[in-house]
Amino acid sequence: MPQTLSALIADHPADALCLGAPGRDWLTYGGLRDLSSSVRLQLRQAGIGAKDRVAIVLPNGPEMAACFVAVGQAAVTAPLNPSYREDEFAFYLEDLGAKAIVLAAGYDGPALAAAKRFDLALLWLDVAEGAPAGAFELRSEHRAEVEDTAPGADDVALILHTSGTTSRPKIVPLLQSNVAASAHHISSSLALTAEDRCLNVMPLFHIHGLVAAVSASLAGGGQIFCTPGFDALKFFSTVAEAKPSWYTAVPTMHQAILSRAGRNAEVIAENPLRFLRSSSASLPPQVFKALEETFGAPVIEGYGMTEAAHQMASNPLPPRAQKPGSVGVEAGPKVRIAHEVENHLIDGVGEIVISGPNVTPGYEANEDANAKNFFESDGARWFRTGDQGSFDAEGYLSLTGRLKEIINRGGEKISPLEVDEVLLDHADVAQVVTFALPHPKLGEEVAAAVVLKEGAQADERALRDFAATKVADFKVPRKIVVLDEIPKGATGKMQRIGMAEKLGLV
């Protein structure tokens, strides 16, 4: 198994295609290796060593993908969401201890203003006219002497923050060996080869895009066609140009793709996919089945999180079964069930825990979080995912929900996922997110936000009456809000925690 990012790309043929983008020539693996050598030299000349942290603030696209891979072979990468405001950039740059920042040539936005607060080394990314996708040079006025050593397996390759929906974001350092192991695990579970081409629509400041789309493709010697970001209106025209064998996305993106699939049946027929993948949030069984029927290809649902360098479990490829509503079998690390309070493994329903080479060694500078989230048992070190779930007799894992998101209605525990699935069975419903609504006596009550299908007329009463025929009274949402669009986080996920506040219900 590869131990570093360099090892992921070391053995592929120099002339094999690697990175593509709309209207651009392809960058080869030989070109990517040459680029990585040049970037390492440019970083060292700017005084950036193997253990120094380099923030990357670039738009989605091949340069962002190549920059992550190239910088990650020479220093510590810290990709940040380009849509942050200046104070947000300042928080993250200071929190992660960045020494330098990569910005697109000509950029004059909030990330630059924040970087100047801390006198960071500015690394300007230049793309020559007519350059193949992903090719660039780094330009910097900063000069310093630094030792030219290559990062090893135990050095940090990638630093990300947890989403921080309920508290201060935690710093997650992922080692070279963590990222390489996860890329290898995903590539193996998807049987990726040099013949495979991934259409990347995921943001590349997020673990899903960085590891599942980019790094896993590199591990298999495959190709990544990099879009400027997800655009449902352009998705099918991009498929026609890219001719991918697969893509990976979050459920809300899949639902937007489905909404336009009917008028793009010809593109789907002419560009068959080997499979399509979903991760980062639970895929409703109804959407799973619709994707499978629409594309005539297996839907591979993966289960991942930042602390695991993404993938923990995955539905297997045929001939093994894909089970709608399940996140599949363990696919890399060991996956077990633990007692939700006591530090030991159990059978049945409980907190999902993982142990393996892709798991972060621990949160940075956060002893309390590490003590709470890691424990030793059965000869292994386990990480608590915060998710509740159980295995079936065939080893397929199903999630009940995030432990923090489980709704506690006067002592009755309700899984938001269960209520989502019930409401999605209504003929008029396109999207649902069920969440907790504070209640003065019960503590929490069940609420849901719903997006209706085009032209549908169902109202709150009709939806509540429908739910009442499917689940016990205490699970029926007491409040259903019909919206044109459900608020989402930066990576396209619907966030249950804080939804009541976002919708002005409290």
C-alpha positions as CSV (number, residue, x, y, z in Angstrom):
1,M,0.0,0.0,0.0
2,P,1.4,3.5,-0.9
3,Q,2.5,5.5,2.1
4,T,2.8,9.0,0.6
5,L,1.2,11.2,-2.1
6,S,4.3,10.8,-4.1
7,A,4.0,7.1,-4.1
8,L,0.4,7.4,-5.5
9,I,1.6,8.8,-8.8
10,A,5.1,7.3,-9.0
11,D,4.5,4.3,-11.2
12,H,1.9,5.3,-13.8
13,P,3.1,5.6,-17.4
14,A,4.4,9.1,-18.2
15,D,2.1,9.5,-21.2
16,A,-1.1,8.3,-19.4
17,L,-3.8,11.0,-19.1
18,C,-4.3,12.5,-15.7
19,L,-6.1,15.8,-15.4
20,G,-8.6,17.3,-17.8
21,A,-11.0,20.3,-17.9
22,P,-13.6,21.8,-20.2
23,G,-11.9,23.0,-23.4
24,R,-8.4,22.2,-22.2
25,D,-5.7,19.7,-23.2
26,W,-5.0,16.9,-20.8
27,L,-2.1,16.9,-18.3
28,T,-0.3,13.5,-18.2
29,Y,1.1,11.7,-15.2
30,G,4.5,12.5,-16.4
31,G,3.5,16.2,-16.6
32,L,2.1,15.9,-13.0
33,R,5.3,14.4,-11.7
34,D,7.3,17.2,-13.5
35,L,4.9,19.8,-12.0
36,S,5.3,18.4,-8.6
37,S,9.1,18.6,-8.8
38,S,8.9,22.2,-10.0
39,V,6.5,23.2,-7.2
40,R,8.8,21.6,-4.6
41,L,11.7,23.7,-5.8
42,Q,9.5,26.9,-6.0
43,L,8.3,26.2,-2.4
44,R,11.9,25.7,-1.1
45,Q,13.1,28.9,-2.8
46,A,10.2,30.7,-1.0
47,G,11.4,29.3,2.4
48,I,8.6,26.7,2.7
49,G,9.8,23.4,4.2
50,A,8.3,19.9,4.4
51,K,6.5,20.6,7.7
52,D,5.3,24.1,6.9
53,R,1.6,24.7,6.3
54,V,0.4,26.2,3.0
55,A,-3.2,27.5,2.7
56,I,-4.7,27.0,-0.7
57,V,-7.5,29.4,-1.8
58,L,-8.3,28.6,-5.4
59,P,-11.5,28.1,-7.4
60,N,-12.6,24.6,-8.3
61,G,-10.8,23.3,-11.3
62,P,-7.7,21.4,-12.5
63,E,-5.3,23.9,-11.0
64,M,-6.8,23.4,-7.5
65,A,-6.5,19.6,-7.9
66,A,-3.0,19.8,-9.2
67,C,-2.0,22.3,-6.5
68,F,-3.2,20.0,-3.8
69,V,-1.3,17.0,-5.2
70,A,1.9,19.0,-6.0
71,V,2.1,21.0,-2.8
72,G,1.1,17.9,-0.8
73,Q,4.3,16.2,-1.9
74,A,6.5,19.0,-0.6
75,A,4.7,20.6,2.4
76,V,1.4,20.5,4.4
77,T,-1.7,21.5,2.4
78,A,-4.6,23.4,4.0
79,P,-7.3,24.0,1.4
80,L,-9.9,26.7,2.4
81,N,-13.3,27.5,1.0
82,P,-12.8,30.4,-1.5
83,S,-16.2,31.9,-0.5
84,Y,-15.2,32.8,3.1
85,R,-15.2,36.4,4.3
86,E,-12.0,38.1,5.5
87,D,-12.6,37.4,9.2
88,E,-13.3,33.7,8.4
89,F,-10.0,33.5,6.5
90,A,-8.2,35.2,9.3
91,F,-9.6,32.7,11.8
92,Y,-8.6,29.6,9.8
93,L,-5.2,31.0,8.8
94,E,-4.3,31.8,12.3
95,D,-5.8,28.6,13.8
96,L,-3.9,26.3,11.4
97,G,-0.6,28.2,11.7
98,A,-0.2,28.8,8.0
99,K,3.2,30.0,6.8
100,A,2.2,30.7,3.2
101,I,-0.9,31.0,1.0
102,V,-1.5,30.0,-2.6
103,L,-3.7,32.5,-4.6
104,A,-4.6,32.8,-8.2
105,A,-2.5,35.5,-10.0
106,G,-4.5,38.8,-10.0
107,Y,-6.6,37.8,-7.0
108,D,-7.4,40.8,-4.7
109,G,-10.1,39.4,-2.4
110,P,-10.6,38.8,1.3
111,A,-8.1,35.9,1.5
112,L,-5.3,38.2,0.5
113,A,-6.4,40.8,3.0
114,A,-6.5,38.2,5.7
115,A,-3.0,36.8,4.7
116,K,-1.5,40.3,4.9
117,R,-2.7,40.5,8.6
118,F,-0.3,37.6,9.4
119,D,2.5,38.6,6.9
120,L,2.2,35.2,5.2
121,A,4.4,34.3,2.2
122,L,2.3,35.0,-0.9
123,L,2.5,32.3,-3.6
124,W,0.9,33.4,-6.8
125,L,-0.4,30.7,-9.1
126,D,0.2,31.5,-12.8
127,V,-1.3,29.6,-15.7
128,A,0.3,30.1,-19.1
129,E,-1.9,30.6,-22.1
130,G,-2.7,27.3,-23.8
131,A,-1.3,25.2,-20.9
132,P,-2.8,21.8,-20.3
133,A,-5.3,21.4,-17.5
134,G,-3.7,21.7,-14.1
135,A,-0.3,23.0,-15.3
136,F,0.9,26.1,-13.4
137,E,3.9,27.9,-11.9
138,L,4.2,29.4,-8.4
139,R,5.6,32.9,-8.2
140,S,6.7,34.5,-4.9
141,E,8.8,37.5,-3.8
142,H,9.5,35.8,-0.6
143,R,13.0,34.3,-0.4
144,A,14.5,32.2,2.4
145,E,16.8,29.2,2.8
146,V,15.2,26.0,4.0
147,E,16.3,22.3,4.0
148,D,14.9,20.3,1.0
149,T,13.6,17.1,2.6
150,A,10.7,15.1,1.3
151,P,7.7,14.5,3.6
152,G,7.6,11.0,5.0
153,A,4.6,8.7,5.8
154,D,4.3,10.1,9.3
155,D,4.3,13.7,8.3
156,V,1.1,15.7,7.9
157,A,-0.1,16.0,4.3
158,L,-3.5,17.7,4.7
159,I,-5.1,19.8,7.4
160,L,-8.9,20.3,7.5
161,H,-11.3,21.7,10.0
162,T,-14.4,19.9,11.2
163,S,-17.6,21.7,10.2
164,G,-18.1,23.1,13.7
165,T,-21.9,23.3,13.6
166,T,-22.3,23.2,17.3
167,S,-18.9,24.3,18.6
168,R,-15.5,25.7,17.6
169,P,-14.2,23.8,14.6
170,K,-11.5,21.2,15.4
171,I,-8.3,20.9,13.5
172,V,-7.9,17.5,11.8
173,P,-4.4,16.6,10.7
174,L,-4.2,13.8,8.1
175,L,-0.8,12.2,7.6
176,Q,0.7,11.3,4.3
177,S,0.0,7.6,5.1
178,N,-3.6,8.5,6.1
179,V,-4.4,10.1,2.7
180,A,-2.5,7.4,0.7
181,A,-4.3,4.6,2.6
182,S,-7.7,6.1,2.0
183,A,-7.0,6.7,-1.7
184,H,-5.9,3.1,-2.0
185,H,-9.0,1.8,-0.1
186,I,-11.4,3.8,-2.3
187,S,-9.6,2.9,-5.5
188,S,-9.7,-0.8,-4.5
189,S,-13.4,-0.8,-3.5
190,L,-14.3,0.8,-6.8
191,A,-11.9,-1.3,-8.8
192,L,-10.5,1.8,-10.4
193,T,-8.0,1.4,-13.3
194,A,-6.3,3.6,-15.9
195,E,-9.5,3.2,-18.1
196,D,-11.6,5.0,-15.5
197,R,-12.4,8.7,-15.8
198,C,-14.0,10.6,-12.9
199,L,-16.1,13.6,-13.5
200,N,-15.4,15.8,-10.4
201,V,-18.2,18.1,-9.4
202,M,-17.3,18.2,-5.7
203,P,-15.6,21.2,-4.1
204,L,-11.9,20.6,-3.7
205,F,-11.5,22.2,-0.3
206,H,-13.5,19.2,1.0
207,I,-12.3,15.7,1.8
208,H,-14.9,14.1,-0.5
209,G,-13.5,15.8,-3.6
210,L,-9.8,15.8,-2.6
211,V,-9.7,12.1,-1.7
212,A,-12.6,10.2,-3.3
213,A,-12.4,12.0,-6.7
214,V,-8.8,13.1,-7.0
215,S,-6.6,10.9,-4.8
216,A,-8.4,7.7,-5.4
217,S,-8.3,8.2,-9.2
218,L,-4.5,8.8,-8.9
219,A,-4.1,5.6,-6.9
220,G,-5.8,3.7,-9.7
221,G,-3.9,5.5,-12.5
222,G,-7.2,6.9,-13.8
223,Q,-8.2,10.4,-15.0
224,I,-10.0,13.3,-13.3
225,F,-12.1,15.7,-15.4
226,C,-12.3,18.8,-13.2
227,T,-15.3,21.1,-13.5
228,P,-15.5,24.7,-12.1
229,G,-18.0,23.3,-9.5
230,F,-21.4,21.7,-9.5
231,D,-23.9,23.2,-11.9
232,A,-27.0,21.2,-12.5
233,L,-27.8,23.1,-15.7
234,K,-24.4,22.2,-17.2
235,F,-24.0,18.7,-15.8
236,F,-25.2,16.7,-18.8
237,S,-23.3,18.9,-21.4
238,T,-20.2,18.3,-19.3
239,V,-20.9,14.6,-19.3
240,A,-21.1,14.7,-23.1
241,E,-17.7,16.4,-23.3
242,A,-15.9,14.5,-20.5
243,K,-17.2,11.0,-21.2
244,P,-16.7,9.8,-17.7
245,S,-17.0,6.3,-16.4
246,W,-18.1,7.6,-13.0
247,Y,-18.8,10.6,-10.8
248,T,-19.1,11.1,-7.0
249,A,-21.5,13.6,-5.4
250,V,-23.6,14.4,-2.3
251,P,-27.3,13.4,-2.3
252,T,-28.5,17.0,-2.9
253,M,-26.5,17.1,-6.1
254,H,-27.8,13.7,-7.2
255,Q,-31.3,15.0,-6.7
256,A,-30.7,18.1,-8.8
257,I,-29.2,15.9,-11.5
258,L,-32.3,13.6,-11.5
259,S,-34.5,16.7,-11.9
260,R,-32.9,17.3,-15.3
261,A,-32.3,13.7,-16.4
262,G,-35.6,13.3,-18.3
263,R,-34.7,15.9,-20.9
264,N,-31.1,14.5,-21.2
265,A,-31.9,10.8,-21.9
266,E,-29.9,10.9,-25.1
267,V,-26.7,12.0,-23.3
268,I,-27.2,9.3,-20.6
269,A,-27.6,6.6,-23.3
270,E,-24.6,7.8,-25.3
271,N,-22.3,8.1,-22.3
272,P,-22.9,5.0,-20.1
273,L,-21.4,5.1,-16.6
274,R,-19.7,2.0,-15.0
275,F,-21.2,3.2,-11.6
276,L,-22.0,6.4,-9.8
277,R,-21.1,7.1,-6.2
278,S,-22.8,9.0,-3.3
279,S,-21.3,10.0,0.0
280,S,-21.0,12.7,2.8
281,A,-24.7,12.3,3.7
282,S,-27.3,9.5,3.7
283,L,-28.8,8.8,0.3
284,P,-32.5,8.2,0.6
285,P,-33.5,4.8,-0.8
286,Q,-36.0,6.5,-3.2
287,V,-33.2,8.6,-4.7
288,F,-30.9,5.5,-4.8
289,K,-33.5,3.6,-6.9
290,A,-34.2,6.6,-9.1
291,L,-30.5,7.0,-9.9
292,E,-30.1,3.3,-10.7
293,E,-33.1,3.3,-13.0
294,T,-32.1,6.6,-14.7
295,F,-28.5,5.7,-15.4
296,G,-28.8,2.0,-15.7
297,A,-25.7,1.6,-13.5
298,P,-25.0,0.6,-9.9
299,V,-25.2,3.2,-7.2
300,I,-22.3,2.9,-4.8
301,E,-23.0,4.6,-1.5
302,G,-20.0,5.4,0.5
303,Y,-19.7,6.4,4.2
304,G,-17.0,8.8,5.0
305,M,-15.8,11.6,7.3
306,T,-12.9,14.0,7.5
307,E,-11.3,12.1,10.5
308,A,-11.0,9.0,8.4
309,A,-9.5,10.7,5.4
310,H,-13.0,10.1,3.9
311,Q,-14.1,6.5,3.3
312,M,-15.0,4.0,6.1
313,A,-17.6,1.8,4.4
314,S,-19.0,1.3,0.9
315,N,-21.6,-0.6,-0.9
316,P,-19.7,-3.1,-3.0
317,L,-19.7,-3.4,-6.8
318,P,-21.7,-6.1,-8.5
319,P,-22.1,-9.0,-8.3
320,R,-22.4,-8.3,-4.6
321,A,-25.6,-6.5,-3.7
322,Q,-26.1,-2.8,-3.2
323,K,-28.6,-2.2,-0.4
324,P,-30.6,1.0,-0.6
325,G,-30.6,2.6,2.9
326,S,-27.3,1.0,3.8
327,V,-23.8,2.5,3.5
328,G,-22.4,-0.9,2.7
329,V,-19.6,-3.0,4.2
330,E,-16.4,-1.9,5.8
331,A,-14.0,-0.7,3.0
332,G,-10.6,0.1,4.5
333,P,-10.6,0.5,8.2
334,K,-12.1,-1.8,10.7
335,V,-15.7,-0.7,11.5
336,R,-17.4,-1.8,14.7
337,I,-20.2,-0.8,17.1
338,A,-19.4,0.6,20.5
339,H,-21.3,1.5,23.6
340,E,-22.4,5.1,23.3
341,V,-21.0,6.0,26.8
342,E,-18.7,3.2,27.9
343,N,-15.4,2.5,26.1
344,H,-16.0,-1.0,24.7
345,L,-17.4,-2.7,21.6
346,I,-20.9,-4.2,21.6
347,D,-23.3,-6.1,19.3
348,G,-26.5,-4.4,18.1
349,V,-27.3,-0.7,17.8
350,G,-24.7,1.8,19.1
351,E,-22.1,4.3,18.1
352,I,-20.1,3.5,15.0
353,V,-16.3,3.4,15.6
354,I,-13.3,2.9,13.3
355,S,-9.7,1.9,13.5
356,G,-7.2,1.8,10.6
357,P,-4.3,3.3,8.6
358,N,-6.5,6.1,7.2
359,V,-7.7,7.4,10.6
360,T,-6.2,10.7,11.9
361,P,-3.8,10.2,14.9
362,G,-6.0,12.8,16.7
363,Y,-7.2,16.4,16.8
364,E,-4.5,19.0,17.0
365,A,-4.1,20.8,20.3
366,N,-7.4,19.4,21.7
367,E,-6.8,17.0,24.5
368,D,-10.4,17.0,25.6
369,A,-11.7,16.1,22.2
370,N,-9.1,13.3,21.8
371,A,-10.0,11.9,25.2
372,K,-13.7,12.0,24.3
373,N,-13.4,10.6,20.8
374,F,-10.6,7.9,21.0
375,F,-10.4,4.8,23.2
376,E,-8.4,1.6,23.4
377,S,-10.3,-1.8,23.2
378,D,-9.7,-5.2,21.8
379,G,-6.1,-4.4,21.0
380,A,-6.9,-1.4,18.8
381,R,-7.4,2.3,19.0
382,W,-10.9,3.3,18.1
383,F,-12.3,6.6,16.9
384,R,-15.9,7.5,17.8
385,T,-17.7,8.7,14.7
386,G,-20.7,10.3,16.4
387,D,-23.0,8.2,14.2
388,Q,-25.4,5.7,15.5
389,G,-26.0,2.5,13.5
390,S,-25.9,-1.3,13.3
391,F,-24.8,-4.2,11.0
392,D,-27.1,-6.7,9.4
393,A,-26.4,-10.4,9.2
394,E,-24.4,-9.9,5.9
395,G,-22.2,-7.2,7.4
396,Y,-23.9,-4.2,5.8
397,L,-23.9,-1.1,7.9
398,S,-27.0,1.1,8.3
399,L,-27.0,4.5,9.9
400,T,-29.7,5.6,12.3
401,G,-28.4,9.2,12.4
402,R,-25.9,11.5,14.1
403,L,-26.1,11.0,17.8
404,K,-26.3,14.8,18.2
405,E,-29.1,14.9,15.6
406,I,-31.3,12.2,17.1
407,I,-34.5,13.9,18.3
408,N,-35.3,13.4,21.9
409,R,-39.0,14.1,22.3
410,G,-39.8,13.7,26.0
411,G,-37.6,10.6,26.2
412,E,-38.7,9.1,22.9
413,K,-35.7,8.9,20.5
414,I,-36.6,9.6,16.8
415,S,-34.2,9.1,13.9
416,P,-34.5,12.1,11.4
417,L,-33.5,9.7,8.6
418,E,-36.6,7.5,9.3
419,V,-38.9,10.5,9.0
420,D,-37.1,11.7,5.9
421,E,-37.7,8.4,4.2
422,V,-41.4,8.4,5.1
423,L,-42.1,11.9,3.7
424,L,-40.1,11.1,0.5
425,D,-42.6,8.4,-0.2
426,H,-45.2,11.1,-0.8
427,A,-45.7,11.6,-4.5
428,D,-45.4,15.4,-4.2
429,V,-42.1,15.5,-2.2
430,A,-38.7,16.1,-3.9
431,Q,-36.5,16.8,-0.8
432,V,-36.8,16.6,2.9
433,V,-34.7,17.4,6.0
434,T,-36.1,16.4,9.3
435,F,-34.7,18.3,12.4
436,A,-35.3,19.0,16.1
437,L,-37.5,21.9,17.1
438,P,-37.1,23.1,20.7
439,H,-40.2,22.5,22.8
440,P,-40.7,24.0,26.3
441,K,-42.1,20.8,27.9
442,L,-40.8,17.9,25.7
443,G,-37.4,19.3,25.2
444,E,-37.5,18.7,21.4
445,E,-40.3,18.2,18.9
446,V,-40.1,16.8,15.3
447,A,-40.0,19.3,12.4
448,A,-39.3,19.0,8.7
449,A,-38.5,21.2,5.8
450,V,-39.8,20.0,2.4
451,V,-39.3,21.0,-1.2
452,L,-42.1,19.9,-3.5
453,K,-41.8,18.5,-7.0
454,E,-42.5,21.0,-9.8
455,G,-46.2,21.7,-10.0
456,A,-47.1,19.8,-6.8
457,Q,-49.6,21.3,-4.4
458,A,-49.3,19.3,-1.1
459,D,-49.6,21.5,2.0
460,E,-48.5,21.0,5.6
461,R,-51.7,19.3,6.7
462,A,-51.6,16.8,3.8
463,L,-48.0,15.9,4.5
464,R,-48.6,15.5,8.2
465,D,-51.7,13.3,7.5
466,F,-49.6,11.2,5.1
467,A,-46.8,10.7,7.7
468,A,-49.4,9.7,10.3
469,T,-50.4,6.7,8.2
470,K,-46.8,5.5,8.2
471,V,-45.3,6.1,11.6
472,A,-46.3,6.4,15.3
473,D,-47.8,9.6,16.4
474,F,-44.8,10.8,18.3
475,K,-42.7,10.6,15.1
476,V,-45.1,12.7,13.0
477,P,-43.6,16.2,12.4
478,R,-45.5,18.8,14.4
479,K,-44.3,21.5,12.0
480,I,-43.6,21.1,8.3
481,V,-42.2,24.1,6.3
482,V,-42.6,24.0,2.5
483,L,-39.7,25.8,0.9
484,D,-38.4,26.5,-2.6
485,E,-34.9,25.4,-1.5
486,I,-33.5,23.9,1.7
487,P,-30.5,25.9,3.1
488,K,-27.3,23.9,2.7
489,G,-23.7,24.2,3.9
490,A,-20.7,25.0,1.8
491,T,-20.3,21.5,0.6
492,G,-23.9,21.0,-0.5
493,K,-25.0,19.1,2.6
494,M,-28.2,19.8,4.4
495,Q,-27.3,20.4,8.1
496,R,-30.0,19.4,10.6
497,I,-28.3,21.0,13.6
498,G,-29.4,24.7,13.7
499,M,-32.0,24.3,11.0
500,A,-34.8,25.6,13.3
501,E,-32.8,28.7,13.8
502,K,-32.0,29.1,10.1
503,L,-35.7,28.9,9.2
504,G,-36.7,31.4,12.0
505,L,-38.8,28.8,13.9
506,V,-37.2,29.7,17.3
